[in-house]
Amino acid sequence: MSQWLEAAAKFEERRESRDYFEVQASLGAIEKIKSALNGTFRQLIFLLGEPGSGKSFLLHHLKEIWKNEQDILLIETPFLTPMDLLKKLLEHKGVPFSGEDIEQFRLQATEIYGASNHLIMIDEAQLLSTEMREFIRILSDSKAFWFVLAMHRSEGESILRAPHFKSRPHKIIDLSALNPIECKNYLHRELMRAGFGEIVEEINPKLITQAHRISQGNFRNFKKIFFHLFHLLHYTNSHNKTNYLRPSSCTITMAAMSAELIHD
């Protein structure tokens, strides 16, 4: 495998904790969640950000770093019914689940979680049905549960305008875009981890600024540019395309076009 393909592999889309990159927005979000968890009463926490801003990475990171402090349940597929959620909650605590009495299960889960140090995180929560959002709101009203609901910003803001959320205590945490220095630090970290110091030397600050501008600081889109760039450079070097053998403003633009971030 060429060094370009090896470099590209470092920028594939993943959600593993080891791929988490600490930026100011994430540090702030972690501190705000920690502060909320140390509060006097339990409430819903909404983690809002643009698609690709790093919400999923942050949830996986929290699950890893707090695994010895909190009992953490991470739900990544929010296509649930109220009974599905109660089943997950009870089975996570090792409680056998059988029968159809949803009110019994709700009371059982409320008692168990009300007495425990826990965090229930739901990714892509904007996909929850209206029924599920209302059910989570009811669970939250019991003051027994800590929920973090990660949502796309626009859908989340719309959901939060609904009366049954707007009128109840909740905390909103926003994940902002990466700045150019954070983008540079992330790129350098990933390449240096893989032993590609020579590639780091070839990607000058102007190219990183260009990639940041095209991606608008979106974590996922910034990664996509370099994933496509390194695949492009593998092709151009394999086929001796002499004008496109190295990272340049032109190859960054071509990579962004391949990633469908810019168009002709």
C-alpha positions as CSV (number, residue, x, y, z in Angstrom):
1,M,0.0,0.0,0.0
2,S,1.4,3.4,-0.9
3,Q,2.0,6.1,1.8
4,W,-0.9,8.1,0.3
5,L,-3.4,5.3,0.8
6,E,-2.1,4.7,4.3
7,A,-2.5,8.4,5.0
8,A,-6.0,8.4,3.6
9,A,-7.0,5.6,5.9
10,K,-6.4,7.8,8.9
11,F,-9.2,10.2,7.7
12,E,-11.9,7.6,7.1
13,E,-15.2,8.3,8.8
14,R,-15.2,6.6,12.2
15,R,-16.8,7.2,15.6
16,E,-14.3,5.5,17.9
17,S,-13.1,7.2,21.1
18,R,-9.5,6.9,20.0
19,D,-10.2,9.2,17.0
20,Y,-11.5,11.9,19.3
21,F,-9.7,15.2,19.0
22,E,-9.7,17.7,21.8
23,V,-10.8,21.1,20.6
24,Q,-12.0,24.1,22.6
25,A,-15.7,23.5,21.8
26,S,-15.5,19.9,23.0
27,L,-13.6,20.8,26.1
28,G,-16.3,23.4,26.9
29,A,-19.0,20.9,26.2
30,I,-17.5,18.3,28.5
31,E,-17.1,20.9,31.3
32,K,-20.7,22.0,30.9
33,I,-22.0,18.4,31.0
34,K,-19.9,17.7,34.0
35,S,-21.2,20.8,35.7
36,A,-24.8,19.8,35.0
37,L,-24.3,16.3,36.4
38,N,-23.0,17.9,39.6
39,G,-26.2,20.0,39.9
40,T,-28.9,19.6,42.5
41,F,-31.6,18.1,40.1
42,R,-31.6,16.0,37.0
43,Q,-32.6,17.5,33.7
44,L,-32.4,17.0,30.0
45,I,-29.2,18.0,28.3
46,F,-29.3,18.9,24.6
47,L,-26.0,18.7,22.7
48,L,-26.5,20.6,19.5
49,G,-24.2,21.0,16.5
50,E,-24.1,20.9,12.7
51,P,-23.9,17.5,11.1
52,G,-20.2,16.5,11.2
53,S,-19.3,18.8,14.1
54,G,-18.1,15.9,16.3
55,K,-21.2,15.1,18.5
56,S,-20.8,11.4,18.0
57,F,-17.1,11.5,18.7
58,L,-17.8,13.4,21.9
59,L,-20.3,10.9,23.1
60,H,-18.0,8.0,22.5
61,H,-15.2,9.9,24.2
62,L,-17.4,10.6,27.3
63,K,-18.3,6.9,27.4
64,E,-14.6,6.0,27.5
65,I,-13.3,8.6,30.0
66,W,-16.2,8.4,32.4
67,K,-16.7,4.6,32.3
68,N,-15.3,4.3,35.9
69,E,-17.2,7.3,37.2
70,Q,-20.7,6.9,35.6
71,D,-22.8,4.0,34.5
72,I,-23.1,5.1,30.9
73,L,-25.6,3.8,28.3
74,L,-25.0,5.1,24.7
75,I,-27.8,4.5,22.3
76,E,-26.7,5.1,18.7
77,T,-29.8,4.1,16.8
78,P,-32.7,6.2,18.1
79,F,-35.5,4.3,16.2
80,L,-37.2,3.3,19.4
81,T,-40.6,2.8,21.0
82,P,-41.1,3.6,24.7
83,M,-41.1,-0.1,25.4
84,D,-37.8,-0.5,23.5
85,L,-36.2,2.2,25.6
86,L,-37.4,0.7,28.9
87,K,-36.1,-2.7,27.8
88,K,-32.7,-1.2,27.1
89,L,-32.7,0.7,30.4
90,L,-33.6,-2.4,32.5
91,E,-31.4,-4.8,30.6
92,H,-28.5,-2.4,31.0
93,K,-29.0,-2.8,34.7
94,G,-29.2,-6.6,34.5
95,V,-32.9,-6.7,35.1
96,P,-34.8,-9.4,33.2
97,F,-37.5,-7.9,30.9
98,S,-40.7,-9.8,30.1
99,G,-44.3,-8.9,29.9
100,E,-46.3,-6.0,28.4
101,D,-47.0,-3.7,31.4
102,I,-45.3,-0.5,30.3
103,E,-46.3,1.4,33.4
104,Q,-44.7,-1.3,35.6
105,F,-41.5,-1.1,33.7
106,R,-41.5,2.7,33.8
107,L,-41.8,2.7,37.6
108,Q,-39.2,0.0,37.9
109,A,-36.7,1.9,35.7
110,T,-37.4,5.1,37.5
111,E,-36.7,3.5,40.9
112,I,-33.5,1.9,39.7
113,Y,-32.0,4.9,37.8
114,G,-33.1,7.3,40.5
115,A,-30.8,5.6,42.9
116,S,-27.8,5.3,40.5
117,N,-25.0,7.5,39.2
118,H,-25.6,7.2,35.4
119,L,-25.8,9.0,32.1
120,I,-28.0,7.9,29.2
121,M,-26.8,9.3,25.9
122,I,-28.8,9.2,22.7
123,D,-27.1,10.1,19.4
124,E,-28.9,11.5,16.4
125,A,-31.8,12.2,18.7
126,Q,-33.4,14.5,16.1
127,L,-34.6,11.2,14.6
128,L,-36.6,10.3,17.6
129,S,-40.4,10.1,17.0
130,T,-42.7,12.7,18.6
131,E,-44.0,9.9,20.8
132,M,-40.4,9.0,21.9
133,R,-39.5,12.6,22.6
134,E,-42.6,13.0,24.7
135,F,-41.8,9.8,26.6
136,I,-38.3,10.9,27.3
137,R,-39.7,14.2,28.6
138,I,-42.0,12.2,30.9
139,L,-39.1,10.2,32.2
140,S,-37.1,13.4,32.7
141,D,-39.9,14.9,34.7
142,S,-39.5,12.2,37.3
143,K,-36.1,13.7,38.1
144,A,-34.6,10.2,38.1
145,F,-32.8,10.2,34.8
146,W,-29.9,12.0,33.3
147,F,-30.3,12.2,29.5
148,V,-28.0,13.7,26.9
149,L,-29.7,14.1,23.6
150,A,-27.3,14.8,20.7
151,M,-29.1,16.5,17.8
152,H,-28.4,18.4,14.6
153,R,-28.6,22.1,15.4
154,S,-31.5,23.2,13.2
155,E,-33.8,20.2,14.1
156,G,-32.8,20.5,17.7
157,E,-33.7,24.2,17.9
158,S,-37.0,23.4,16.3
159,I,-37.7,20.6,18.8
160,L,-36.8,22.8,21.7
161,R,-39.3,25.4,20.7
162,A,-42.1,22.9,21.4
163,P,-44.1,23.8,24.5
164,H,-43.4,20.6,26.4
165,F,-39.7,21.1,26.2
166,K,-39.6,24.9,26.3
167,S,-41.5,25.1,29.6
168,R,-39.3,22.6,31.5
169,P,-35.8,22.8,32.9
170,H,-33.1,21.8,30.4
171,K,-29.6,22.7,29.4
172,I,-28.4,23.4,25.9
173,I,-24.8,22.8,24.9
174,D,-23.6,23.9,21.5
175,L,-20.6,22.5,19.6
176,S,-19.1,25.1,17.4
177,A,-16.8,24.7,14.4
178,L,-13.1,24.1,14.5
179,N,-10.8,27.1,14.0
180,P,-7.8,27.0,11.6
181,I,-5.3,26.2,14.4
182,E,-7.4,23.3,15.6
183,C,-7.7,21.9,12.1
184,K,-3.9,22.2,11.7
185,N,-3.3,20.5,15.0
186,Y,-5.7,17.6,14.2
187,L,-4.1,17.1,10.7
188,H,-0.6,17.1,12.1
189,R,-1.5,14.7,15.0
190,E,-3.1,12.1,12.7
191,L,-0.2,12.2,10.2
192,M,2.5,12.2,12.9
193,R,0.8,9.3,14.7
194,A,1.2,7.3,11.4
195,G,4.8,8.3,10.9
196,F,4.1,10.6,8.0
197,G,6.2,13.6,9.0
198,E,7.3,14.1,5.4
199,I,3.7,14.6,4.4
200,V,3.2,17.2,7.2
201,E,6.1,19.2,5.8
202,E,4.4,19.2,2.4
203,I,1.1,20.6,3.6
204,N,1.8,24.3,4.2
205,P,-0.3,26.6,6.4
206,K,-2.0,28.1,3.3
207,L,-3.3,24.7,2.2
208,I,-4.7,24.1,5.7
209,T,-6.3,27.5,5.7
210,Q,-7.8,26.7,2.3
211,A,-9.2,23.3,3.5
212,H,-10.6,25.0,6.7
213,R,-12.3,27.7,4.5
214,I,-13.9,25.1,2.2
215,S,-15.0,22.9,5.2
216,Q,-16.1,25.9,7.2
217,G,-14.4,24.3,10.2
218,N,-16.7,21.2,10.1
219,F,-14.8,18.3,11.5
220,R,-16.2,15.7,9.2
221,N,-15.8,17.8,6.0
222,F,-12.2,18.7,6.9
223,K,-11.4,15.0,7.2
224,K,-13.2,14.3,4.0
225,I,-11.0,16.8,2.1
226,F,-7.8,15.0,3.2
227,F,-9.3,11.6,2.7
228,H,-10.0,12.5,-0.9
229,L,-6.7,14.4,-1.3
230,F,-4.6,11.4,-0.3
231,H,-6.6,9.1,-2.6
232,L,-6.1,11.6,-5.4
233,L,-2.3,11.8,-4.8
234,H,-2.1,8.0,-4.8
235,Y,-3.7,8.0,-8.2
236,T,-1.6,10.8,-9.6
237,N,1.6,9.3,-8.4
238,S,0.7,5.8,-9.6
239,H,-0.1,7.2,-13.1
240,N,2.7,9.8,-13.1
241,K,0.4,12.8,-13.5
242,T,3.3,15.2,-13.2
243,N,1.4,18.3,-12.6
244,Y,-0.5,16.8,-9.6
245,L,2.0,14.8,-7.6
246,R,2.1,16.8,-4.4
247,P,-0.4,18.6,-2.1
248,S,-1.2,22.0,-3.7
249,S,-4.1,24.5,-3.9
250,C,-5.1,22.8,-7.1
251,T,-5.2,19.2,-5.6
252,I,-7.0,20.5,-2.5
253,T,-9.6,22.0,-4.7
254,M,-9.9,18.8,-6.7
255,A,-10.2,16.8,-3.5
256,A,-13.0,19.1,-2.2
257,M,-14.8,18.6,-5.6
258,S,-14.4,14.8,-5.2
259,A,-15.9,15.1,-1.7
260,E,-18.8,17.2,-3.2
261,L,-18.0,20.1,-0.9
262,I,-17.6,22.4,-3.9
263,H,-18.9,22.2,-7.4
264,D,-17.9,23.4,-10.9
